Amino acid sequence: MTKGDEPAFERLFEQAAEQDEFWTATAIMELTEELAGWMERNQVSRSELAARIGVSAPYVTKILKGNVNFTIGTMVKLARATGANLQLHLVPMVEFSSVPG
């Protein structure tokens, strides 16, 4: 990307951030990244996680790739199966001038 592309990219990002789908994808990405970290720290394999929550190992792979729209119940099961508790909270909406992360 060249310097001249930055304003166009920022506009595209701002437009995307206005869509619920953007925030859904962001939440899924954040959850799966945290889940993978908890799995690693607590030495929980994909197959072990699958057994703990009663699903197949390929389904856990699908979860970790972010290809699942989670229910709160599933998020709680995943968290507890890795030794964590799930906490949800709301934050104020803000305007973005760059990609979060």
Backbone hydrogen bonds, N-H to C=O, Kabsch-Sander energy under -0.5 kcal/mol:
donor,donor_aa,acceptor,acceptor_aa,energy
5,D,2,T,-1.5
6,E,2,T,-0.6
6,E,3,K,-1.1
9,F,5,D,-2.6
10,E,6,E,-2.9
11,R,7,P,-2.2
12,L,8,A,-2.3
13,F,9,F,-2.8
14,E,10,E,-2.7
15,Q,11,R,-2.4
16,A,12,L,-2.4
17,A,13,F,-2.6
18,E,15,Q,-1.0
19,Q,16,A,-2.1
22,F,19,Q,-0.6
23,W,19,Q,-1.2
24,T,20,D,-2.3
25,A,21,E,-2.6
26,T,22,F,-2.2
27,A,23,W,-2.2
28,I,24,T,-2.4
29,M,25,A,-2.5
30,E,26,T,-2.6
31,L,27,A,-2.5
32,T,28,I,-2.8
33,E,29,M,-2.2
34,E,30,E,-2.3
35,L,31,L,-3.0
36,A,32,T,-2.4
37,G,33,E,-1.9
38,W,34,E,-2.5
39,M,35,L,-2.6
40,E,36,A,-2.3
41,R,37,G,-2.8
42,N,38,W,-2.1
43,Q,40,E,-1.1
44,V,39,M,-2.7
45,S,43,Q,-0.6
49,L,45,S,-2.7
50,A,46,R,-2.6
51,A,47,S,-2.1
52,R,48,E,-2.3
53,I,49,L,-1.8
54,G,50,A,-1.0
55,V,50,A,-2.4
60,V,56,S,-1.6
61,T,57,A,-2.0
62,K,58,P,-2.1
63,I,59,Y,-2.4
64,L,60,V,-2.7
65,K,61,T,-1.5
66,G,63,I,-1.7
67,N,62,K,-2.4
70,F,68,V,-0.8
75,M,71,T,-2.2
76,V,72,I,-2.5
77,K,73,G,-2.3
78,L,74,T,-2.7
79,A,75,M,-2.4
80,R,76,V,-2.8
81,A,77,K,-2.2
82,T,78,L,-0.7
82,T,79,A,-1.3
83,G,80,R,-1.2
84,A,79,A,-2.7
